[in-house]
Amino acid sequence: MFKNKIKLLTISIAAMCVLTGNVWAQQTSCEEAKQSMRSILQEMNPGITEERLDQLTDMQMRGLCEGQEWISNIRVNMQKAHPKRDAKWIAQHKPILECYQNTCEQKSVHQSEDESVFNVIDGIIVGYSGKGGNLVIPNSIDGQEITAIGVRAFENKGIITVVIPDGVIEIGDYAFANNKIQSVNIGKNVVNIREGAFRHNLLEEVTIPQSVRSIGSLAFVNYVSTQNVNGTNWQILRSNVRRITIGDNVKIAQDAFGNGYIFTCFGFKKRQAGTYRWRDNMSDWRREKK
């Protein structure tokens, strides 16, 4: 009955934690849940590297609050589980359920004057419903300073422009994916822009604040296509972005901005701070002279 193992979910950010720099400061109940999640994923993926296991564990924990169906299944199975026969399964899943109950079920909902509704947990926006268009995210909601944008929180909401407040330090996986964003003002204290954060949008120019230290895979990619080169089909990443302003010491995923073969997409980590322009004829980024 319990042989089916947890599937990786593409789900919204869990706000059981408060971000400090690049580290999730977790509540005690959630620290045990994280270890349980890690052991489950390790069993699912024999031979997985420690680094990849840590990445998957963090992704699942950040997405816990949107896993209602999975949590519901855990509750049902807990009731039916035989204490001795399924002792290991219970031991693995009980901390995860407790973490969900102690954090995600405390979600608050805020409705703004323009009828936009923000779902917030501990200063992290985990969901949004509204008319989209020109969106200005508040600095605080119901007395909570907004510190992070959750995974897929604003995905596919018809947003055209967005202003992200200075209090935000992390933009979660696919947070603004699948919109029509033409302009984004990223707050000056953002540290991490996660995987696919602005994927499938209409951005042609992006300014990355000096505070940013990492940009994840596919963060600004529009779509993936294939191209035949000497009889071999290569995967090509495409982006509308043609001009980027960026600071020093930024770790950028090789395919964050696309515009090239998947194994040769540029990385800024060896480049100086400045403004770079994409050259179609050379398939390369070139730093603009001051």
C-alpha positions in Angstrom: 0.0 0.0 0.0 2.8 2.3 0.8 5.2 1.2 -1.8 4.5 4.2 -4.0 7.1 6.8 -3.2 6.8 10.5 -3.2 6.9 12.1 -6.6 8.7 15.3 -7.2 6.2 18.1 -7.2 6.4 21.4 -9.1 4.7 23.4 -6.4 4.8 26.8 -4.8 7.2 27.9 -2.1 6.7 26.8 1.4 6.8 29.7 3.9 7.7 27.6 6.9 11.0 29.4 6.9 12.4 32.9 6.9 15.2 33.7 4.4 18.5 35.1 5.6 20.9 35.5 2.7 21.2 32.2 1.0 20.0 30.1 3.9 16.6 28.9 5.0 16.3 29.5 8.8 13.9 26.7 9.6 11.6 26.1 12.5 12.6 23.1 14.7 9.6 21.1 13.4 10.6 21.7 9.9 14.2 20.8 10.3 13.2 17.3 11.1 10.8 17.3 8.2 13.7 18.4 5.9 15.8 15.4 7.0 12.8 13.1 6.4 12.3 14.6 3.0 16.0 14.0 2.2 15.9 10.4 3.1 12.7 9.8 1.0 14.3 11.4 -2.0 17.5 9.5 -1.5 15.6 6.2 -1.6 13.8 7.3 -4.8 17.1 8.2 -6.5 19.8 5.7 -5.9 23.3 7.0 -6.7 22.2 10.7 -6.6 25.0 13.1 -5.7 24.9 14.9 -2.4 24.7 18.3 -4.1 21.7 17.3 -6.3 20.0 15.6 -3.3 20.4 18.9 -1.3 18.9 20.8 -4.3 15.9 18.5 -4.6 15.3 18.5 -0.8 15.3 22.3 -0.7 13.0 22.5 -3.7 10.5 20.1 -2.1 10.6 21.9 1.2 10.1 25.3 -0.4 7.1 23.9 -2.2 5.5 22.1 0.7 2.6 24.6 1.2 1.1 23.9 -2.3 1.2 20.1 -1.9 -2.3 19.9 -0.4 -3.2 16.7 -2.3 -0.1 14.9 -1.3 -0.5 16.0 2.3 -4.1 14.8 2.2 -2.9 11.4 1.1 -0.4 11.3 3.9 -3.2 12.0 6.4 -5.3 9.2 5.0 -2.4 6.7 4.9 -1.5 7.6 8.5 -4.9 6.6 9.7 -4.7 3.3 7.8 -1.1 2.5 8.6 -0.2 -0.5 10.7 2.1 0.9 13.5 4.6 -2.0 13.3 4.4 -3.0 9.6 4.7 0.6 8.4 6.8 2.0 11.1 9.5 3.4 8.8 6.9 5.1 6.5 5.2 6.7 9.5 8.6 7.9 10.9 9.5 9.4 7.6 6.2 11.2 6.9 5.0 12.3 10.3 7.5 15.2 10.6 6.5 16.4 7.2 2.9 16.4 8.1 3.6 18.3 11.4 5.6 20.9 9.5 2.8 21.5 7.1 0.3 21.8 10.0 2.4 24.2 11.9 3.2 26.5 9.1 1.3 26.2 5.8 -2.2 26.0 7.5 -1.5 29.5 9.0 -1.7 31.2 5.6 -3.1 34.7 5.6 -4.9 36.3 2.7 -4.8 40.0 1.9 -7.1 41.8 -0.6 -5.8 45.2 -1.8 -7.8 48.2 -3.0 -7.6 47.1 -6.7 -9.1 43.7 -5.7 -5.7 41.9 -6.0 -5.5 39.1 -3.5 -2.1 38.1 -2.1 -1.6 34.9 -0.1 1.2 35.4 2.4 3.0 33.2 4.9 5.7 34.7 7.1 6.4 37.5 4.7 6.6 35.2 1.7 4.0 35.6 -1.1 2.9 32.1 -2.0 -0.1 33.0 -4.3 -1.8 35.8 -6.1 -5.1 36.4 -8.0 -5.9 39.7 -9.7 -6.2 41.5 -13.0 -2.5 41.4 -13.7 -1.4 44.2 -16.0 0.9 46.7 -14.3 1.7 45.1 -10.9 3.3 46.8 -8.0 4.0 44.4 -5.2 3.5 46.0 -1.7 6.4 46.5 0.7 4.3 44.9 3.4 1.0 43.1 3.7 -1.1 43.1 6.9 2.0 44.2 8.8 4.3 41.6 7.3 7.3 42.8 5.4 7.5 41.0 2.1 10.8 39.2 2.0 10.4 36.6 -0.8 8.3 35.7 -3.8 7.3 32.1 -3.7 7.6 29.4 -6.3 5.0 30.0 -9.1 3.4 32.7 -7.0 2.6 35.0 -10.0 2.8 32.4 -12.8 0.4 32.9 -15.7 -1.4 36.0 -14.3 -1.4 38.3 -17.3 1.3 40.6 -15.8 2.8 43.2 -18.2 5.1 45.1 -15.9 6.1 44.4 -12.3 7.8 46.3 -9.5 9.4 44.1 -6.8 10.0 45.9 -3.5 13.4 46.4 -1.9 12.6 44.1 1.0 12.5 41.0 -1.2 15.7 38.9 -1.0 14.6 35.9 -3.1 12.6 35.3 -6.2 11.4 31.7 -6.2 11.4 29.1 -9.0 9.1 30.1 -11.9 7.7 32.9 -9.7 6.8 35.1 -12.7 6.8 32.5 -15.5 4.3 32.5 -18.4 3.3 36.1 -18.3 3.7 39.0 -20.8 6.2 41.0 -18.8 7.9 43.7 -20.8 9.5 45.6 -17.9 10.7 44.5 -14.4 12.1 46.6 -11.6 13.9 44.2 -9.3 14.4 45.4 -5.7 17.8 46.5 -4.8 18.2 43.8 -2.1 17.4 40.6 -4.0 20.1 38.0 -3.5 18.8 35.0 -5.4 16.8 34.7 -8.7 15.8 31.1 -8.9 15.2 28.6 -11.7 12.8 29.8 -14.4 11.9 32.9 -12.4 11.0 35.0 -15.5 10.7 32.3 -18.1 8.3 32.7 -21.0 8.0 36.5 -20.9 8.7 39.4 -23.3 11.7 41.1 -21.6 14.2 42.6 -23.9 16.3 44.5 -21.4 17.1 43.5 -17.8 19.0 45.3 -15.0 20.2 43.0 -12.3 20.9 44.8 -8.9 24.3 44.7 -7.4 22.9 42.7 -4.5 22.2 39.6 -6.7 24.6 36.7 -6.1 22.9 33.9 -8.1 20.7 33.5 -11.2 19.2 30.0 -11.8 18.8 27.8 -14.8 16.3 29.1 -17.5 15.6 32.2 -15.4 15.1 34.5 -18.5 14.6 31.9 -21.2 11.6 32.0 -23.5 11.5 28.6 -25.0 13.6 25.7 -26.2 13.9 24.7 -29.8 16.0 22.3 -31.8 18.4 22.9 -34.7 20.0 20.4 -37.0 23.8 20.8 -37.2 25.6 18.4 -39.5 22.9 15.8 -39.0 22.7 16.2 -35.3 19.8 17.8 -33.5 21.0 20.3 -30.9 18.8 21.8 -28.2 18.7 25.6 -28.5 17.6 28.0 -25.7 16.0 31.2 -26.9 15.4 34.5 -25.1 14.1 37.9 -26.0 16.6 39.6 -23.7 19.1 41.5 -25.8 20.7 43.8 -23.2 21.7 43.1 -19.6 23.2 45.2 -16.9 24.9 43.2 -14.1 27.2 43.6 -11.1 30.2 41.6 -9.9 30.4 38.2 -8.2 27.2 36.8 -9.7 27.0 33.1 -10.1 24.9 32.5 -13.2 23.6 29.2 -14.5 25.0 28.5 -18.0 21.5 28.5 -19.5 20.0 31.3 -17.5 19.6 33.7 -20.5 19.7 31.1 -23.3 20.7 32.5 -26.7 23.0 29.7 -27.7 23.6 26.0 -27.6 22.8 24.5 -24.2 26.4 23.6 -23.5 28.0 26.8 -24.6 25.6 29.5 -23.2 27.6 32.2 -21.6 28.3 32.6 -17.9 29.0 36.0 -16.5 31.1 34.7 -13.6 34.2 35.4 -15.6 33.0 38.8 -16.9 33.3 42.2 -15.5 30.4 44.2 -14.1 28.7 46.3 -16.8 26.1 46.3 -19.5 26.2 43.5 -22.1 24.4 43.3 -25.5 23.6 40.2 -27.4 25.0 40.0 -31.0 22.9 37.8 -33.2 25.5 37.8 -36.0 28.2 36.5 -33.6 25.9 34.5 -31.2 27.7 36.1 -28.3 27.4 38.8 -25.6 29.6 41.8 -25.8 30.3 44.3 -23.1 29.4 47.9 -24.0 32.1 50.5 -23.7 31.5 53.3 -21.3 
